[in-house]
Amino acid sequence: MALPRFTKVAAAIAAGFLATVVLSVVAATPASAHGYTTNPTSRSLHCKQGTVTNCGAIQWEPQSVEGPKGFPSAGPRDGALCAGGDSRWAPLDDQRGGTGWPSKKVSAGTFTFSWHFTAAHATTKWEYFITKPGWNQTAKLTRSALDLTPFLTVPYGGQRPPWDISHSGNLPSRSGHHVIFAVWTIADTGNAFYQCSDVTF
C-alpha cells in the first residue's frame, strides 16, 4: 500500500534530521591524534610490547600520553612528566629503582630518533630533553632533573606528519643511565604528547 504523500515527506524530513545529527556528532568528535617514540623505545611502547609488566592501562594505549603543552614553563607537573600529567598512566613515572626500565645503549653524537603515529595531527615542533649528570635515578622525573634546554628541536610549521617520522640529532655527552624526554607539540590544540625513553651511555 502506497504511503500518503504527507507521510513520505515526514519520513524524508526525519531522515534528513537524523543525518544532520549524525554528521554533527562526527564533526564534533575531536581528532584522534596520538603517537609514541620507537627509537629509543619509549616506556609506553615497552609496556605495549610486554617487555615491562605491571604498567596498567598504558599497555593498550602507548600513543595516548597527552597533556598540556608549553613545557618547560607549563605542561605536566613535576613527578608526572612521563605520564603527561595523566594519572591513568602513572606507572610510567615509577623509576622502578632506577634500573627497572629496559635501556638502549647509546653514545654521544649522531642519533636517529623515531616516532610512530596512530593518527597524525598538525604539528608545531618536536623537542628532545635529557637528564642532567648526577640526576636522581630513583626519584620521579622533575624539571630539576632535566637539562631544560632541548638538545634537539625540530620545527614543523603546522604540517601533519606521516605515520612514521625520524629526526637526526646529536646526543650530548653523558655517562651511565639517563632519560630522554621527548615532546611532540600540537599546533591546533592546547596539548602535547610526552614520551620517556631510558638510555645508557
Backbone as a printed PyTorch tensor [residue, N CA C, xyz], in Angstrom:
tensor([[[ 0.8490, -1.1810,  0.0000],
         [ 0.0000,  0.0000,  0.0000],
         [ 0.8910,  1.2400,  0.0000]],

        [[ 0.6270,  2.1630, -0.8980],
         [ 1.4350,  3.3780, -1.0000],
         [ 1.1930,  4.2730,  0.2080]],

        [[ 2.2660,  4.8790,  0.6910],
         [ 2.1340,  5.8110,  1.8130],
         [ 1.5450,  7.1150,  1.3260]],

        [[ 0.7090,  7.7460,  2.1460],
         [ 0.2040,  9.0760,  1.8050],
         [ 1.3840, 10.0220,  1.6140]],

        [[ 1.1740, 11.0430,  0.7530],
         [ 2.2640, 11.9560,  0.4130],
         [ 2.8490, 12.6340,  1.6470]],

        [[ 1.9890, 13.0490,  2.6020],
         [ 2.4950, 13.7650,  3.7790],
         [ 3.3630, 12.8510,  4.6400]],

        [[ 3.0520, 11.5280,  4.6290],
         [ 3.8620, 10.5760,  5.3980],
         [ 5.2460, 10.4400,  4.7820]],

        [[ 5.3140, 10.4260,  3.4340],
         [ 6.6080, 10.3470,  2.7580],
         [ 7.4440, 11.5880,  3.0550]],

        [[ 6.7910, 12.7400,  3.0410],
         [ 7.5020, 13.9950,  3.3150],
         [ 8.0470, 13.9940,  4.7450]],

        [[ 7.2050, 13.5490,  5.7040],
         [ 7.6310, 13.4990,  7.1040],
         [ 8.8030, 12.5450,  7.2800]],

        [[ 8.7400, 11.4040,  6.5970],
         [ 9.8180, 10.4300,  6.6920],
         [11.1110, 11.0100,  6.1290]],

        [[11.0080, 11.7390,  5.0230],
         [12.1900, 12.3520,  4.4240],
         [12.8000, 13.4040,  5.3450]],

        [[11.9330, 14.2030,  5.9710],
         [12.4090, 15.2270,  6.9060],
         [13.1020, 14.5780,  8.0930]],

        [[12.5000, 13.5060,  8.6230],
         [13.0830, 12.8130,  9.7700],
         [14.4410, 12.2170,  9.4060]],

        [[14.5340, 11.6190,  8.2060],
         [15.8020, 11.0300,  7.7740],
         [16.8650, 12.1120,  7.6230]],

        [[16.4580, 13.2560,  7.0650],
         [17.3990, 14.3620,  6.9060],
         [17.8720, 14.8920,  8.2360]],

        [[16.9750, 14.9890,  9.2090],
         [17.3340, 15.4630, 10.5420],
         [18.3110, 14.5050, 11.2080]],

        [[18.0290, 13.1930, 11.0770],
         [18.9020, 12.1920, 11.6740],
         [20.2980, 12.2620, 11.0660]],

        [[20.3640, 12.4230,  9.7510],
         [21.6690, 12.5170,  9.0920],
         [22.4310, 13.7450,  9.5680]],

        [[21.7160, 14.8440,  9.7520],
         [22.3540, 16.0770, 10.2370],
         [22.9120, 15.8850, 11.6370]],

        [[22.1300, 15.2110, 12.5010],
         [22.5790, 14.9620, 13.8710],
         [23.8250, 14.0940, 13.8750]],

        [[23.8110, 13.0220, 13.0560],
         [24.9570, 12.1150, 12.9940],
         [26.1980, 12.8510, 12.5140]],

        [[26.0380, 13.6560, 11.4470],
         [27.1760, 14.4070, 10.9330],
         [27.6860, 15.4140, 11.9420]],

        [[26.7880, 16.0240, 12.7070],
         [27.2000, 16.9920, 13.7210],
         [28.0080, 16.3260, 14.8190]],

        [[27.5670, 15.1300, 15.2190],
         [28.2710, 14.4040, 16.2690],
         [29.6550, 14.0090, 15.7830]],

        [[29.7320, 13.5120, 14.5320],
         [31.0190, 13.1190, 13.9680],
         [31.9480, 14.3200, 13.8880]],

        [[31.4180, 15.4690, 13.4290],
         [32.2400, 16.6670, 13.2930],
         [32.7070, 17.1850, 14.6400]],

        [[31.8990, 16.9590, 15.6740],
         [32.2480, 17.4670, 16.9960],
         [33.2500, 16.5880, 17.7170]],

        [[33.4410, 15.3500, 17.2200],
         [34.3840, 14.4420, 17.8660],
         [35.8010, 14.9070, 17.5980]],

        [[36.6190, 15.1170, 18.6420],
         [37.9690, 15.5970, 18.4090],
         [38.8040, 14.6030, 17.6200]],

        [[39.7370, 15.1190, 16.8170],
         [40.6030, 14.2500, 16.0300],
         [41.4300, 13.3790, 16.9630]],

        [[41.5130, 12.1090, 16.6280],
         [42.3230, 11.1990, 17.4330],
         [43.7580, 11.3060, 16.9640]],

        [[44.5500, 12.0510, 17.7060],
         [45.9300, 12.3110, 17.2910],
         [46.8690, 11.7700, 18.3470]],

        [[47.5530, 10.7220, 18.0260],
         [48.3670, 10.0640, 19.0290],
         [49.6640,  9.5340, 18.4350]],

        [[50.6730,  9.3370, 19.3070],
         [51.9270,  8.7790, 18.8320],
         [52.8740,  8.4620, 19.9670]],

        [[53.9170,  7.7010, 19.6440],
         [54.9220,  7.3300, 20.6380],
         [56.2700,  7.1590, 19.9540]],

        [[57.3340,  7.2390, 20.7490],
         [58.6730,  7.0730, 20.1900],
         [59.0160,  5.5900, 20.0750]],

        [[59.6320,  5.2650, 18.9510],
         [60.0500,  3.8840, 18.7040],
         [61.5670,  3.7300, 18.7910]],

        [[62.3050,  4.8370, 18.6590],
         [63.7590,  4.8040, 18.8240],
         [64.2190,  6.1200, 19.4440]],

        [[64.7590,  6.0840, 20.6710],
         [64.8200,  4.9020, 21.5300],
         [63.4170,  4.5140, 22.0040]],

        [[63.2150,  3.2270, 22.2240],
         [61.8980,  2.7360, 22.6220],
         [61.4240,  3.4300, 23.8880]],

        [[60.2010,  3.9570, 23.8350],
         [59.6560,  4.6590, 24.9960],
         [59.1480,  3.6730, 26.0470]],

        [[58.9770,  4.1690, 27.2520],
         [58.4180,  3.3330, 28.3170],
         [57.0380,  2.8180, 27.9380]],

        [[56.2300,  3.6790, 27.3130],
         [54.8750,  3.2500, 26.9580],
         [54.9060,  2.1330, 25.9170]],

        [[55.8520,  2.1940, 24.9760],
         [55.9510,  1.1280, 23.9800],
         [56.4760, -0.1580, 24.6070]],

        [[57.4170, -0.0570, 25.5530],
         [57.8730, -1.2560, 26.2720],
         [56.6900, -1.9450, 26.9550]],

        [[55.7700, -1.1370, 27.4870],
         [54.5840, -1.7160, 28.1330],
         [53.7000, -2.4210, 27.1130]],

        [[53.5060, -1.7940, 25.9620],
         [52.6940, -2.4080, 24.9100],
         [53.3180, -3.7150, 24.4400]],

        [[54.6370, -3.7340, 24.3050],
         [55.3290, -4.9230, 23.8040],
         [55.4300, -6.0340, 24.8420]],

        [[55.1400, -5.7010, 26.1120],
         [55.1970, -6.6960, 27.1680],
         [56.5870, -6.9300, 27.7180]],

        [[57.5620, -6.1180, 27.2900],
         [58.9090, -6.2610, 27.8530],
         [58.9670, -5.7280, 29.2810]],

        [[57.9830, -4.9060, 29.6420],
         [57.8030, -4.4520, 31.0200],
         [56.3630, -4.7520, 31.4070]],

        [[56.1520, -5.2670, 32.6160],
         [54.8090, -5.6130, 33.0740],
         [54.3610, -4.6690, 34.1870]],

        [[53.1400, -4.8660, 34.6480],
         [52.5410, -4.0310, 35.7040],
         [52.5310, -2.5620, 35.3120]],

        [[52.1260, -2.3230, 34.0700],
         [52.0860, -0.9600, 33.5410],
         [50.7000, -0.3290, 33.6350]],

        [[49.6940, -1.1190, 33.9240],
         [48.3430, -0.5680, 33.9000],
         [47.8370, -0.4070, 32.4740]],

        [[46.8990,  0.5120, 32.2920],
         [46.1850,  0.6470, 31.0200],
         [47.0420,  1.1510, 29.8750]],

        [[48.1990,  1.7320, 30.1590],
         [49.0310,  2.2680, 29.0800],
         [49.4760,  1.1750, 28.1230]],

        [[49.4610, -0.0870, 28.5650],
         [49.8710, -1.1810, 27.6790],
         [48.9750, -1.2870, 26.4540]],

        [[47.7390, -0.7810, 26.5650],
         [46.8120, -0.7900, 25.4310],
         [46.7700,  0.5500, 24.7080]],

        [[47.3490,  1.5790, 25.3070],
         [47.2910,  2.9190, 24.7090],
         [48.6360,  3.6420, 24.7820]],

        [[49.6940,  3.0580, 24.2450],
         [51.0070,  3.7070, 24.3610],
         [51.0680,  5.0570, 23.6620]],

        [[50.1190,  5.2810, 22.7600],
         [50.0890,  6.5130, 21.9860],
         [49.3590,  7.6590, 22.6850]],

        [[48.8430,  7.4330, 23.8860],
         [47.9060,  8.3900, 24.4970],
         [48.4760,  9.2360, 25.6290]],

        [[49.8030,  9.3450, 25.7110],
         [50.3940, 10.1330, 26.7990],
         [50.3460, 11.6090, 26.3960]],

        [[49.2270, 12.2290, 26.6920],
         [48.9230, 13.5900, 26.2510],
         [48.6800, 14.4800, 27.4600]],

        [[49.1790, 15.7040, 27.3960],
         [48.9640, 16.6510, 28.4810],
         [49.0930, 18.0750, 27.9730]],

        [[48.9680, 19.0510, 28.8500],
         [49.0580, 20.4510, 28.4360],
         [50.4130, 20.7490, 27.8070]],

        [[50.3960, 21.5760, 26.7520],
         [51.6610, 21.9140, 26.1050],
         [52.3190, 23.1110, 26.7920]],

        [[53.5200, 23.4450, 26.3320],
         [54.2310, 24.5900, 26.8830],
         [55.4180, 24.2380, 27.7420]],

        [[55.8320, 22.9530, 27.7450],
         [56.9790, 22.5420, 28.5490],
         [58.2240, 23.3040, 28.0890]],

        [[59.0860, 23.7820, 29.0090],
         [59.0840, 23.5060, 30.4600],
         [58.3570, 24.5470, 31.3160]],

        [[57.9930, 25.7040, 30.7390],
         [57.3490, 26.7230, 31.5680],
         [55.9360, 26.3200, 31.9720]],

        [[55.3160, 25.4700, 31.1840],
         [53.9870, 24.9310, 31.5030],
         [54.0670, 23.4220, 31.2880]],

        [[52.9280, 22.7990, 30.9970],
         [52.9300, 21.3630, 30.7560],
         [52.6720, 20.5550, 32.0070]],

        [[52.9600, 19.2560, 31.9740],
         [52.6780, 18.3730, 33.1140],
         [53.4530, 18.8000, 34.3610]],

        [[52.8860, 18.4650, 35.5070],
         [53.5390, 18.8020, 36.7780],
         [54.7530, 17.9100, 37.0000]],

        [[55.6890, 18.3980, 37.8010],
         [56.8470, 17.5990, 38.1750],
         [56.4060, 16.3080, 38.8650]],

        [[57.1140, 15.2410, 38.5930],
         [56.7690, 13.9440, 39.1670],
         [55.7640, 13.1780, 38.3340]],

        [[55.1800, 13.8570, 37.3300],
         [54.2150, 13.2040, 36.4400],
         [54.5500, 13.5000, 34.9840]],

        [[55.8170, 13.7820, 34.7190],
         [56.2180, 14.1610, 33.3660],
         [56.0720, 13.0060, 32.3790]],

        [[56.5170, 11.8240, 32.7770],
         [56.4820, 10.6820, 31.8590],
         [55.0520, 10.2570, 31.5410]],

        [[54.1250, 10.5620, 32.4260],
         [52.7160, 10.2450, 32.2190],
         [51.9510, 11.4030, 31.5930]],

        [[52.6550, 12.4900, 31.2580],
         [51.9760, 13.6500, 30.6900],
         [51.0230, 14.3110, 31.6670]],

        [[51.2130, 14.0470, 32.9750],
         [50.3260, 14.6120, 33.9810],
         [49.0030, 13.8780, 34.1180]],

        [[48.8510, 12.7610, 33.4420],
         [47.6020, 11.9920, 33.4380],
         [47.7340, 10.8150, 34.4120]],

        [[46.9240, 10.7970, 35.4440],
         [47.0420,  9.7640, 36.4840],
         [46.7950,  8.3550, 35.9520]],

        [[46.1080,  8.2240, 34.8110],
         [45.8770,  6.8920, 34.2410],
         [47.1870,  6.2180, 33.8460]],

        [[48.1890,  7.0160, 33.5170],
         [49.4500,  6.4670, 33.0380],
         [50.5510,  6.5720, 34.0960]],

        [[50.1620,  6.7190, 35.3560],
         [51.1220,  6.9260, 36.4530],
         [52.2420,  5.8870, 36.5190]],

        [[52.0250,  4.6130, 36.1470],
         [53.1430,  3.6620, 36.2000],
         [54.3600,  4.0980, 35.3820]],

        [[54.1720,  4.9590, 34.3910],
         [55.3000,  5.4320, 33.5890],
         [56.2410,  6.3210, 34.3960]],

        [[55.7240,  6.9150, 35.4710],
         [56.5370,  7.8060, 36.3130],
         [57.3480,  7.0490, 37.3550]],

        [[57.0220,  5.7870, 37.5600],
         [57.7360,  4.9720, 38.5430],
         [59.1140,  4.6150, 37.9890]],

        [[60.1620,  5.0680, 38.6470],
         [61.5080,  4.7880, 38.1490],
         [61.9350,  3.3410, 38.3800]],

        [[61.1450,  2.6000, 39.1320],
         [61.4000,  1.1660, 39.3410],
         [62.8210,  0.9200, 39.8400]],

        [[63.2070,  1.7270, 40.8240],
         [64.5190,  1.5560, 41.4330],
         [65.6700,  2.0560, 40.5950]],

        [[65.3550,  2.7460, 39.4930],
         [66.3940,  3.2830, 38.6370],
         [66.8830,  2.3380, 37.5630]],

        [[66.5470,  1.0590, 37.6660],
         [67.0280,  0.0800, 36.6810],
         [65.9090, -0.8090, 36.1480]],

        [[64.6690, -0.4840, 36.4500],
         [63.5610, -1.3640, 36.0770],
         [63.0590, -1.2130, 34.6530]],

        [[63.5210, -0.1880, 33.9270],
         [63.0930,  0.0040, 32.5430],
         [64.2070, -0.4370, 31.5980]],

        [[63.8790, -1.1620, 30.5340],
         [64.9090, -1.5170, 29.5510],
         [65.5810, -0.2530, 29.0280]],

        [[66.8770, -0.3350, 28.8130],
         [67.6580,  0.8410, 28.4650],
         [68.4470,  0.5900, 27.1850]],

        [[68.3230,  1.4960, 26.2380],
         [69.0430,  1.3510, 24.9710],
         [70.4660,  1.8810, 25.1200]],

        [[71.4320,  1.1280, 24.6150],
         [72.8230,  1.5740, 24.6600],
         [73.0560,  2.6160, 23.5700]],

        [[73.5800,  3.7580, 23.9700],
         [73.8220,  4.8580, 23.0410],
         [75.1920,  5.4660, 23.3190]],

        [[75.6320,  6.3260, 22.4240],
         [76.8680,  7.0800, 22.6010],
         [76.6000,  8.5310, 22.2330]],

        [[77.4020,  9.4260, 22.7630],
         [77.2860, 10.8260, 22.3800],
         [77.5300, 10.9550, 20.8800]],

        [[76.8140, 11.9020, 20.2650],
         [76.9850, 12.1100, 18.8270],
         [75.6980, 11.8230, 18.0770]],

        [[75.8170, 11.5830, 16.8030],
         [74.6480, 11.4540, 15.9220],
         [73.7480, 10.2860, 16.3350]],

        [[72.4600, 10.5810, 16.3990],
         [71.4690,  9.5500, 16.7420],
         [70.1920,  9.8650, 15.9800]],

        [[69.4800,  8.8160, 15.5750],
         [68.2130,  8.9910, 14.8610],
         [67.0510,  8.6600, 15.7870]],

        [[66.2160,  9.6480, 16.0320],
         [65.0250,  9.4890, 16.8730],
         [63.8280,  9.2210, 15.9690]],

        [[62.9850,  8.2740, 16.3740],
         [61.8490,  7.8880, 15.5330],
         [60.5480,  7.8770, 16.3150]],

        [[59.4780,  8.2510, 15.6300],
         [58.1220,  8.2390, 16.1780],
         [57.2180,  7.4240, 15.2660]],

        [[56.1950,  6.8140, 15.8700],
         [55.0970,  6.2000, 15.1140],
         [53.8030,  6.8610, 15.5640]],

        [[52.9770,  7.2330, 14.5990],
         [51.7020,  7.8850, 14.9030],
         [50.5500,  6.9720, 14.5210]],

        [[49.5770,  6.8760, 15.4060],
         [48.3620,  6.1390, 15.0760],
         [47.3470,  7.0650, 14.4310]],

        [[47.5290,  8.3590, 14.6010],
         [46.7580,  9.3840, 13.8980],
         [47.6000, 10.6540, 13.9180]],

        [[47.7370, 11.2670, 12.7670],
         [48.5930, 12.4580, 12.6760],
         [47.8380, 13.6890, 13.1490]],

        [[48.5840, 14.7190, 13.4820],
         [47.9850, 15.9660, 13.9280],
         [48.8650, 17.1150, 13.4570]],

        [[48.2540, 18.2390, 13.1860],
         [49.0310, 19.4260, 12.8270],
         [50.0570, 19.6860, 13.9240]],

        [[51.3100, 19.8520, 13.5260],
         [52.4220, 19.8390, 14.4710],
         [53.1810, 21.1570, 14.4780]],

        [[53.4450, 21.6500, 15.6760],
         [54.2970, 22.8230, 15.8260],
         [55.7640, 22.4290, 15.8040]],

        [[56.1240, 21.4280, 16.6270],
         [57.5320, 21.0370, 16.7320],
         [57.6670, 19.7790, 17.5720]],

        [[58.8490, 19.1960, 17.5040],
         [59.2890, 18.1670, 18.4310],
         [60.4990, 18.7230, 19.1820]],

        [[60.6080, 18.3710, 20.4620],
         [61.7640, 18.7650, 21.2610],
         [62.2440, 17.5630, 22.0610]],

        [[63.5590, 17.5030, 22.2640],
         [64.1630, 16.4020, 22.9840],
         [65.0220, 16.9580, 24.1210]],

        [[64.7210, 16.4960, 25.3340],
         [65.4450, 16.8970, 26.5340],
         [66.1310, 15.6620, 27.1190]],

        [[67.1350, 15.8850, 27.9680],
         [67.8210, 14.7580, 28.6020],
         [68.1380, 15.1120, 30.0530]],

        [[68.2240, 14.0940, 30.8780],
         [68.5510, 14.3090, 32.2830],
         [69.9840, 14.8130, 32.4420]],

        [[70.1850, 15.5520, 33.5270],
         [71.4980, 16.1210, 33.8280],
         [72.4300, 15.0450, 34.3900]],

        [[73.7470, 15.2740, 34.3020],
         [74.6750, 14.3900, 35.0180],
         [74.3650, 14.4290, 36.5230]],

        [[74.3810, 13.2810, 37.1530],
         [74.1460, 13.2130, 38.5840],
         [72.6890, 13.2630, 39.0090]],

        [[71.7560, 13.1520, 38.0750],
         [70.3300, 13.1870, 38.4240],
         [69.9690, 11.9980, 39.3110]],

        [[68.9100, 12.1550, 40.0700],
         [68.4600, 11.1010, 40.9910],
         [67.6660, 10.0490, 40.2230]],

        [[68.2740,  8.8990, 40.0090],
         [67.6660,  7.8710, 39.1750],
         [66.5310,  7.1060, 39.8520]],

        [[66.3570,  7.2980, 41.1350],
         [65.2900,  6.5720, 41.8380],
         [64.0750,  7.4530, 42.1060]],

        [[64.1860,  8.7520, 41.8260],
         [63.0650,  9.6700, 42.0660],
         [62.2910,  9.9000, 40.7710]],

        [[61.0170, 10.2220, 40.9010],
         [60.2180, 10.5470, 39.7170],
         [60.8120, 11.7610, 39.0140]],

        [[60.6770, 11.7620, 37.7100],
         [61.3190, 12.7830, 36.8950],
         [60.7100, 14.1670, 37.1510]],

        [[61.5860, 15.1520, 37.3370],
         [61.1750, 16.5450, 37.5470],
         [61.9740, 17.4490, 36.6220]],

        [[61.5470, 18.6830, 36.5230],
         [62.2790, 19.6590, 35.7150],
         [63.7100, 19.8380, 36.2110]],

        [[63.8940, 19.7790, 37.5180],
         [65.2340, 19.9910, 38.0660],
         [66.1920, 18.8650, 37.6900]],

        [[65.6540, 17.7070, 37.2970],
         [66.4960, 16.5890, 36.8750],
         [66.8940, 16.6920, 35.4090]],

        [[66.2220, 17.5660, 34.6650],
         [66.4340, 17.6830, 33.2290],
         [67.2500, 18.9160, 32.8740]],

        [[68.0040, 18.8130, 31.8070],
         [68.5680, 19.9930, 31.1650],
         [67.4070, 20.6150, 30.3870]],

        [[66.9430, 21.7760, 30.7950],
         [65.7250, 22.3580, 30.2330],
         [65.9300, 23.0750, 28.9050]],

        [[67.1320, 23.0430, 28.3910],
         [67.3700, 23.4780, 27.0140],
         [67.3710, 22.2380, 26.1390]],

        [[66.4210, 22.1150, 25.2180],
         [66.3910, 20.8910, 24.4030],
         [67.6720, 20.7440, 23.5910]],

        [[68.1790, 19.5170, 23.5190],
         [69.3820, 19.2870, 22.7180],
         [69.0490, 19.1240, 21.2450]],

        [[67.7450, 18.9570, 20.9480],
         [67.2880, 18.8910, 19.5660],
         [65.8730, 19.4620, 19.4840]],

        [[65.6640, 20.3910, 18.5570],
         [64.3380, 20.9410, 18.2720],
         [64.0820, 20.8110, 16.7800]],

        [[62.9060, 20.2680, 16.4290],
         [62.5420, 20.0790, 15.0280],
         [61.2360, 20.8230, 14.7570]],

        [[61.2970, 22.0420, 14.1840],
         [60.0730, 22.7780, 13.8570],
         [59.3230, 22.0880, 12.7140]],

        [[57.9780, 22.2480, 12.6910],
         [57.2110, 21.5880, 11.6370],
         [56.1430, 22.4800, 11.0160]],

        [[56.0230, 23.7020, 11.4990],
         [55.1980, 24.6970, 10.8240],
         [53.7310, 24.3840, 10.6540]],

        [[53.1600, 23.5800, 11.5590],
         [51.7330, 23.2810, 11.4790],
         [51.3690, 22.1830, 10.4960]],

        [[52.3490, 21.5620,  9.8700],
         [52.0670, 20.4640,  8.9420],
         [51.6370, 19.2090,  9.7030]],

        [[51.0450, 18.2800,  8.9660],
         [50.7060, 16.9730,  9.5360],
         [51.7970, 15.9840,  9.1470]],

        [[52.3350, 15.2620, 10.1110],
         [53.4250, 14.3310,  9.8010],
         [52.9120, 13.0460,  9.1580]],

        [[53.7980, 12.2820,  8.5180],
         [53.4230, 10.9470,  8.0590],
         [53.2570, 10.0130,  9.2530]],

        [[52.8740,  8.7670,  8.9940],
         [52.6380,  7.8240, 10.0960],
         [53.9160,  7.5170, 10.8600]],

        [[55.0440,  7.5780, 10.2020],
         [56.3310,  7.3450, 10.8510],
         [57.2830,  8.4550, 10.4310]],

        [[58.0290,  8.9640, 11.3900],
         [58.9610, 10.0520, 11.0950],
         [60.2200,  9.8890, 11.9400]],

        [[61.3510, 10.3190, 11.3840],
         [62.6230, 10.2440, 12.1080],
         [63.2970, 11.6100, 12.1050]],

        [[64.0340, 11.8710, 13.1730],
         [64.7940, 13.1080, 13.3180],
         [66.2260, 12.7500, 13.6780]],

        [[67.1680, 13.3430, 12.9820],
         [68.5720, 13.0990, 13.2790],
         [69.1210, 14.2650, 14.0880]],

        [[69.8270, 13.9340, 15.1610],
         [70.4020, 14.9650, 16.0100],
         [71.5930, 14.4230, 16.7600]],

        [[72.1860, 15.2590, 17.5700],
         [73.3670, 14.8520, 18.3370],
         [73.0390, 14.6870, 19.8100]],

        [[73.2710, 13.5010, 20.3200],
         [73.1390, 13.2670, 21.7530],
         [74.2980, 13.9370, 22.4780]],

        [[74.0160, 14.6480, 23.5670],
         [75.1140, 15.2550, 24.3270],
         [75.9130, 14.2010, 25.0780]],

        [[77.0660, 14.6030, 25.5610],
         [77.9340, 13.6850, 26.2960],
         [77.3530, 13.3980, 27.6800]],

        [[77.2310, 12.1380, 28.0070],
         [76.7510, 11.6830, 29.3130],
         [77.4350, 10.3680, 29.6280]],

        [[77.2620,  9.8760, 30.8470],
         [77.7220,  8.5330, 31.1910],
         [76.6560,  7.8690, 32.0480]],

        [[76.5350,  6.5700, 31.8960],
         [75.5580,  5.8270, 32.6940],
         [74.1300,  5.9780, 32.1870]],

        [[73.1800,  5.7440, 33.1050],
         [71.7600,  5.7150, 32.7680],
         [71.1610,  7.1240, 32.7440]],

        [[70.3940,  7.4080, 31.6820],
         [69.7060,  8.6940, 31.5640],
         [68.3330,  8.4880, 30.9380]],

        [[67.4960,  9.5240, 31.0300],
         [66.1690,  9.5100, 30.4190],
         [66.1120, 10.6010, 29.3550]],

        [[65.6400, 10.2290, 28.1790],
         [65.3450, 11.2080, 27.1330],
         [63.8550, 11.5080, 27.2040]],

        [[63.5420, 12.7820, 27.3170],
         [62.1640, 13.2510, 27.4500],
         [61.7910, 13.9380, 26.1400]],

        [[60.9340, 13.2830, 25.3510],
         [60.5530, 13.7860, 24.0340],
         [59.1720, 14.4320, 24.0970]],

        [[59.0470, 15.5940, 23.4670],
         [57.7990, 16.3610, 23.4950],
         [57.3520, 16.6450, 22.0650]],

        [[56.1410, 16.2160, 21.7280],
         [55.5330, 16.4800, 20.4220],
         [54.4360, 17.5230, 20.6440]],

        [[54.6820, 18.7600, 20.2160],
         [53.7380, 19.8530, 20.4610],
         [52.7750, 19.9980, 19.2990]],

        [[51.4830, 19.9860, 19.6290],
         [50.4180, 20.0380, 18.6280],
         [50.0870, 21.4960, 18.2950]],

        [[49.8130, 21.7570, 17.0140],
         [49.5910, 23.1310, 16.5670],
         [48.1760, 23.6370, 16.8380]],

        [[47.1690, 22.7700, 16.7330],
         [45.7880, 23.2670, 16.7700],
         [45.0010, 22.7980, 17.9970]],

        [[45.7020, 22.3630, 19.0500],
         [45.0560, 22.0880, 20.3410],
         [45.9480, 22.6800, 21.4240]],

        [[45.5050, 22.6040, 22.6580],
         [46.2990, 23.1000, 23.7780],
         [47.2200, 22.0540, 24.3670]],

        [[47.4060, 20.9460, 23.6610],
         [48.1340, 19.8180, 24.2330],
         [49.4080, 19.4600, 23.4870]],

        [[50.1760, 18.6030, 24.1270],
         [51.3700, 17.9940, 23.5440],
         [51.3800, 16.5390, 23.9770]],

        [[52.2200, 15.7440, 23.3160],
         [52.4070, 14.3490, 23.6980],
         [53.8050, 14.1930, 24.2630]],

        [[53.8950, 13.3770, 25.3070],
         [55.1550, 13.2420, 26.0660],
         [55.5860, 11.7760, 26.0860]],

        [[56.8990, 11.5530, 25.9140],
         [57.4270, 10.1950, 25.9230],
         [58.7580, 10.1730, 26.6560]],

        [[58.9170,  9.1990, 27.5530],
         [60.1720,  8.9760, 28.2570],
         [60.8220,  7.7090, 27.7340]],

        [[62.1150,  7.8120, 27.4370],
         [62.8870,  6.6550, 26.9880],
         [64.1550,  6.5590, 27.8270]],

        [[64.4980,  5.3580, 28.2110],
         [65.6930,  5.1300, 29.0250],
         [66.8550,  4.7160, 28.1460]],

        [[68.0180,  5.3310, 28.3940],
         [69.2070,  5.0340, 27.6100],
         [70.4020,  4.8830, 28.5430]],

        [[71.4170,  4.1760, 28.0800],
         [72.6590,  4.0420, 28.8250],
         [73.8210,  4.3840, 27.9120]],

        [[74.6200,  5.3540, 28.3500],
         [75.8070,  5.7660, 27.5920],
         [76.9860,  4.8600, 27.9680]]])
